[in-house]
Amino acid sequence: MPQPIFEVRNLGVAVYDLQAARSRAQEGVMIEPYGPVLPYGWVDGITDVSFAVHPGEVLAIVGESGSGKTLSAMGSLGLLGAGAKVSRGTVLFDGVQIRPTQSLQKRRKRRFRRKVRKRERFLEELLDDDWRHIMGTEIGVLFQNAIGGWNPVEIIGEQAGEVLDQHTGLTLQEIQDRVLDALGEVQLPKEAKYIAFPDELSRGQAQRAMLAAALIKGPRLLVADEPLTGLDAGVAAAILSLIRDMQQKRKMAMIFITHDLAQVASLATRVAIMYGGRVVETGPVDEVFHQPQHPYTEGLLGALPRPGIERLHPIEGDVPKITDVPLAECALVPRCPYAADICTGALPPLTKSEAGEVACFRTQELQLRGV
C-alpha cells in the first residue's frame, strides 16, 4: 500500500471547561496516562485519535453529534478556535512530520529543522508560513457553516481567489478567470455569483461556492466537515453527487466527516467510527457495514432506514458531553446492551480486527448484526 498522504497519530485535543476541570479535580482524576498535565481549566476532549488517508481514497469519520469528529479533523489541520487546543500527537502530510498546533502554555516556537534520510524529508516543526502554504495549495476544506464561512462584506469571487493571490504568481486577470471556471464547474451562474455577497446566496449555493474555492488550487486532499448540514434533501443529494464527481475526476484523497451512514455508503472506501472522543472501529466500508465489530457500530446501523425494515432500533440514551467521558472505562457502557464487568474496569485499546481495528473487550464473543 502506498504511503498515506495524510496521517494523524495519537492526537489529543484539550478543551477549556472549568466546571469539568473542577469536577475531575474533586474526583481525583489524573491526566498523566494520556500525556502532559494540562493547565487548570483544560480537560481532555479527544484522546489518542489516529487515522490515515491514502492518495485517491475517501475516509469517512462517522459518529453522532458530540462524538469528537470535528475536533479531531480541525485539530489535525491546526484550525481549532478559541477554547480548544491540540495537546499532543503527530501529524504527517505526504510523509512530512508537521505540528500545526499551539502550545497550551506558551506560543509556538518558530523553528525549522530538517533531516535528509533516504530522499525523504522529516520536519519536526514547520514555520507558520510553511504550514499556511500547505493549507493554501495542497489541502482544501469544506466547513459545516456554508454561510458563516464567508466574509460577509466581500464578494464571493474575490474571496475565492485570495488563496491564488497569496500562494501563486498569477495575475489578477488569470485568478479571475480561474475563479469563474471553478464556479461554473460546480454548476453556479459564474458571472452573477462572482460578484455576489454571501448573504445573497442560498445555503446550497454557498456550499457550492465553498467547494469551488476549495478546488480552485487543485488540492491533493479535501476535508469536508459535514458539508450537507442544514440542506434540503434534494439539494444535499445534488451536492453530494457533485463532491463525489469532483473527487473521482481529480483523484483527490478525501476525509468526509458525517453522522449519516447513507452518505458514507455512497462515497467512502474506508470508515472510522468515533464515540466519546475516541476511534472505536475502522475498516473498509463494506466490511464494517456487513460485519460490525463494535456494539456502537451495530447501534448506528440499526438506526439506518433500509428496505425490509419496518421499525428502526435507535441506540438508547444520549451521547455524553465530551468532557464528561470517563477516562478509565469504555464510554459506551451506559448505552451498551452488551456491557460487562470487564468494560468498566479498563479502557479498551484499539486493536487489529479481521479487516481493520476495534476497541472492544468482547468483540470475539459477540455476534453483531450488520446491514
C-alpha positions in Angstrom: 0.0 0.0 0.0 1.4 3.5 -0.8 2.4 5.9 1.9 -0.6 7.8 3.3 -0.9 11.4 2.0 -2.3 12.5 5.5 -1.8 10.7 8.7 -2.7 11.5 12.3 -1.1 9.6 15.2 -2.2 9.7 18.8 -3.9 13.1 18.6 -5.1 14.7 21.8 -7.3 17.8 21.9 -8.0 19.6 25.2 -11.0 21.9 25.6 -11.5 24.6 28.2 -14.3 23.6 30.6 -13.8 25.0 34.1 -16.8 23.1 35.5 -15.5 19.7 34.2 -12.0 20.5 35.4 -13.2 21.2 38.9 -15.3 18.0 38.9 -12.4 15.9 37.8 -10.1 17.5 40.4 -12.7 16.7 43.1 -12.8 13.1 41.9 -9.0 12.9 41.9 -8.8 12.1 38.2 -5.3 12.1 36.9 -4.3 13.2 33.4 -0.8 11.8 33.2 -1.6 8.5 31.4 -2.7 10.5 28.4 0.1 13.0 28.2 1.4 16.1 30.0 -0.6 17.6 32.9 -3.0 20.2 31.5 -3.2 23.7 32.8 -6.1 24.4 35.1 -9.4 24.7 33.4 -8.4 22.5 30.4 -9.6 18.9 30.2 -9.1 16.1 27.6 -11.8 16.0 24.9 -10.0 13.9 22.3 -7.7 11.2 23.5 -5.3 9.2 21.3 -7.1 9.5 17.9 -5.2 8.1 14.9 -6.3 7.8 11.3 -4.8 7.9 7.8 -6.0 8.5 4.3 -4.1 7.4 1.1 -4.0 9.0 -2.3 -7.3 8.8 -4.1 -9.0 7.3 -1.1 -12.1 8.6 0.7 -12.1 8.1 4.5 -15.3 8.8 6.3 -15.2 9.8 10.0 -18.6 8.8 11.5 -20.4 9.3 14.8 -23.2 11.1 16.5 -23.0 14.8 17.1 -20.7 15.4 20.0 -18.5 12.3 19.4 -15.4 14.4 18.6 -15.3 14.2 14.7 -14.8 17.9 14.0 -12.5 18.5 16.9 -10.2 15.7 15.6 -10.2 16.9 12.0 -9.9 20.6 12.7 -7.2 19.9 15.4 -5.1 17.9 12.9 -5.3 20.8 10.5 -4.5 23.5 13.1 -7.9 25.1 12.6 -9.3 25.0 16.1 -11.0 28.1 17.5 -10.7 29.6 21.0 -11.5 27.1 23.7 -9.8 24.1 22.1 -6.1 23.3 21.7 -4.1 20.3 20.4 -2.3 19.0 23.4 -0.3 16.1 21.8 0.1 13.9 18.8 1.8 13.8 15.4 0.5 14.9 12.0 2.2 13.9 8.7 1.4 15.3 5.3 2.9 13.3 2.4 5.5 11.8 4.8 6.5 15.1 6.3 6.1 15.4 10.0 4.3 18.6 11.0 2.9 20.1 14.1 0.2 22.6 13.2 -0.5 23.2 16.9 -0.2 25.9 19.5 1.1 25.1 23.0 -1.4 25.3 25.8 1.2 27.1 27.9 3.3 29.2 25.5 3.4 30.4 22.0 4.7 28.1 19.3 8.4 28.2 18.7 9.2 29.4 15.3 11.9 26.9 14.2 12.5 24.8 11.2 14.7 21.7 11.5 15.4 19.4 8.6 16.9 15.9 8.2 17.5 14.2 5.0 17.2 10.4 5.1 16.7 8.1 2.1 15.4 11.0 0.0 12.6 11.8 2.4 12.2 14.9 4.5 11.3 14.8 8.2 10.3 18.1 9.6 9.9 18.2 13.3 8.1 21.5 13.2 7.1 23.8 10.3 7.1 27.5 10.5 3.7 29.2 10.4 4.3 30.4 6.8 5.2 26.9 5.6 2.1 25.4 7.1 -0.1 28.2 5.6 1.4 27.4 2.2 0.5 23.7 2.5 -3.0 24.7 3.6 -3.2 27.2 0.8 -2.0 24.9 -2.0 -2.3 21.2 -1.0 -5.4 20.9 1.3 -9.0 22.1 0.6 -11.6 22.4 3.4 -15.4 22.5 3.3 -16.8 23.8 6.6 -20.2 23.0 8.2 -21.4 26.5 8.1 -21.5 27.3 4.4 -22.8 30.9 5.0 -20.7 31.8 8.1 -17.5 30.5 6.3 -17.5 33.6 4.1 -16.6 37.2 4.9 -19.9 38.9 4.8 -18.5 42.2 3.4 -16.5 40.9 0.4 -17.8 39.4 -2.8 -17.6 35.7 -3.4 -15.2 35.9 -6.3 -12.6 37.9 -4.6 -12.6 35.7 -1.5 -12.4 32.5 -3.6 -9.3 33.9 -5.4 -7.4 35.0 -2.3 -5.5 31.7 -2.0 -4.2 32.0 -5.5 -3.2 35.6 -4.9 -1.3 34.6 -1.7 0.4 31.5 -3.0 0.9 31.8 -6.7 2.3 34.3 -9.2 -0.8 34.5 -11.3 -2.1 37.9 -12.4 -5.4 39.3 -11.2 -7.0 38.5 -14.6 -5.7 34.9 -14.5 -7.0 34.5 -11.0 -10.4 35.9 -12.0 -10.6 33.5 -15.0 -9.8 30.5 -12.7 -12.5 31.5 -10.2 -15.1 31.9 -12.9 -14.2 28.5 -14.3 -14.4 26.9 -10.8 -17.8 28.5 -10.2 -19.1 27.1 -13.5 -17.6 23.7 -12.7 -19.8 23.5 -9.5 -22.8 24.5 -11.6 -23.3 28.1 -10.4 -24.1 31.0 -12.7 -20.5 32.1 -12.6 -20.7 35.8 -13.6 -23.6 36.5 -11.3 -22.2 34.6 -8.3 -18.7 36.0 -8.7 -19.9 39.5 -7.7 -22.5 38.2 -5.1 -22.1 38.8 -1.4 -22.6 35.8 0.9 -26.0 36.9 2.1 -27.3 36.8 -1.5 -26.6 33.1 -1.7 -28.8 30.2 -0.5 -27.2 27.7 1.8 -26.8 25.3 -1.1 -25.2 27.9 -3.4 -22.9 29.0 -0.6 -21.7 25.4 -0.2 -21.2 25.0 -3.9 -19.2 28.3 -3.9 -17.1 27.0 -1.0 -16.4 23.8 -2.9 -15.2 25.9 -5.9 -12.9 27.9 -3.6 -11.5 24.6 -2.1 -10.9 23.1 -5.5 -9.5 26.1 -7.3 -6.0 25.4 -6.1 -6.0 21.8 -7.2 -5.6 20.3 -3.7 -4.4 16.7 -3.1 -6.6 16.4 0.0 -10.1 17.6 0.5 -11.5 17.7 4.1 -15.3 18.0 4.2 -16.8 18.6 7.6 -20.5 17.8 7.5 -20.9 19.8 4.3 -24.6 18.8 3.9 -25.7 20.1 7.3 -28.9 22.2 7.1 -29.6 21.5 3.4 -32.9 20.2 1.9 -32.7 16.5 0.9 -32.7 17.3 -2.8 -30.1 19.9 -2.5 -27.9 17.7 -0.3 -28.1 14.8 -2.7 -27.1 17.1 -5.6 -24.1 18.5 -3.7 -23.1 15.0 -2.5 -23.1 13.8 -6.1 -21.1 16.9 -7.1 -18.5 16.2 -4.4 -18.2 12.6 -5.4 -17.8 13.5 -9.1 -15.1 16.1 -8.3 -13.2 13.7 -6.1 -13.2 11.0 -8.7 -12.4 13.3 -11.6 -9.4 14.9 -9.7 -8.4 11.6 -7.9 -8.1 13.5 -4.6 -7.8 12.0 -1.2 -10.7 13.0 0.9 -11.8 13.0 4.6 -15.5 13.1 4.8 -17.0 13.9 8.3 -20.6 12.9 8.8 -23.2 11.3 11.0 -25.2 10.0 8.0 -24.3 6.4 7.2 -26.2 6.6 3.9 -23.7 9.2 2.7 -20.8 7.0 3.7 -22.1 4.1 1.7 -22.3 6.1 -1.5 -19.0 7.9 -1.2 -16.4 6.4 1.1 -14.0 3.5 0.7 -13.0 3.2 4.4 -14.6 4.4 7.6 -13.6 5.3 11.1 -16.3 5.2 13.8 -15.9 7.7 16.7 -17.5 7.8 20.1 -16.7 9.7 23.2 -13.6 11.4 21.7 -12.0 8.1 20.5 -12.0 6.0 17.4 -13.8 2.7 18.3 -13.7 0.9 14.9 -12.1 1.2 11.5 -12.2 -0.8 8.3 -13.4 -0.9 4.7 -17.0 0.4 4.4 -18.4 -3.0 3.1 -16.8 -4.9 5.9 -17.9 -2.5 8.7 -21.5 -2.3 7.3 -22.0 -6.0 6.9 -19.9 -7.3 9.8 -19.6 -4.6 12.5 -17.1 -5.5 15.3 -18.2 -2.8 17.9 -21.6 -2.5 19.6 -21.7 1.2 18.8 -21.4 0.5 15.1 -24.2 -2.1 15.3 -26.3 0.6 17.0 -25.7 3.1 14.3 -26.5 0.6 11.6 -29.7 -0.4 13.4 -31.0 3.1 13.1 -30.3 3.2 9.4 -33.6 3.2 7.3 -33.4 0.5 4.6 -35.9 -1.7 2.6 -37.5 -4.5 4.5 -37.1 -2.9 7.9 -40.4 -2.0 9.5 -39.0 -0.4 12.7 -35.7 1.3 13.4 -33.7 0.5 16.5 -32.1 3.6 17.8 -29.3 3.5 20.5 -30.8 4.0 23.9 -29.6 7.0 25.9 -27.8 10.2 25.0 -24.3 11.0 23.8 -22.2 12.1 26.8 -20.7 15.5 26.8 -17.1 15.1 25.6 -15.6 16.5 28.8 -17.7 14.0 30.9 -16.5 10.9 29.2 -14.8 8.5 31.7 -11.1 8.2 31.3 -10.7 4.6 32.7 -13.6 2.7 31.1 -15.5 2.3 27.9 -17.5 5.4 27.2 -20.4 3.4 25.7 -21.1 1.4 28.9 -24.2 3.3 29.9 -25.8 2.7 26.5 -24.3 -0.7 25.6 -26.6 -3.8 25.8 -23.5 -6.0 25.9 -21.7 -4.2 28.8 -20.0 -6.5 31.3 -17.8 -6.0 34.3 -14.6 -6.0 32.2 -15.9 -3.0 30.3 -15.9 -0.8 33.5 -12.5 -1.9 34.7 -10.3 -0.5 32.0 -10.3 1.4 28.7 -10.4 -1.0 25.7 -7.4 -0.3 23.4 -7.8 -0.1 19.6 -6.5 -3.4 18.3 -6.4 -5.2 15.0 -9.5 -7.0 13.8 -10.1 -9.1 10.7 -10.5 -6.2 8.4 -9.5 -3.1 10.4 -9.3 -2.1 14.1 -11.8 -2.2 17.0 -11.8 -1.1 20.6 -14.0 -3.6 22.5 -13.1 -6.2 25.0 -16.0 -8.5 23.9 -15.5 -8.4 20.1 -14.6 -12.1 19.8 -17.6 -13.4 21.7 -20.3 -11.2 20.2 -22.3 -11.8 17.0 -23.2 -8.3 16.0 -25.8 -7.5 13.3 -24.9 -5.6 10.2 -26.8 -4.4 7.1 
